[in-house]
């Protein structure tokens, strides 16, 4: 019984040394953690030196143009005009023409503008895009349908 009374009368003691060690470890961790982290959200960019907004417009000599003109009674057909002078029968021939240009040394980042007229269905624009990407071109611009202003062409990638 004496031991039972002693246990009740003894006050619990907190060991301060381990608690201080933990506090110092947390303090050091939170002081050094921000210094170990890299530049979050930092992207290297190469911006033009002349300044001004860039709306994706490229001057005519610096890009190829694929015009899509609706044809057929229901608008279910399309005429492909390549670079303003050559009418192509289908999208395979567009791809073959572009692959030929690549074989002659045209760079894969050479811009190509897809310019549909207002009545062209979306599937024809997608097929033109597929033919251009199959020829391994990477910079594809889109003109706003229904306008002749090519300044409104937007970059896809």
PyMOL commands that set and color helices and strands:
alter all, ss='L'
color gray80, all
select helices_A, chain A and resi 2-9+16-36+60-62+91-103+122-134+150-152
alter helices_A, ss='H'
color red, helices_A
select strands_A, chain A and resi 64-71+77-82+86-88+112-116+140-142+154-155
alter strands_A, ss='S'
color yellow, strands_A
deselect
rebuild
show_as cartoon
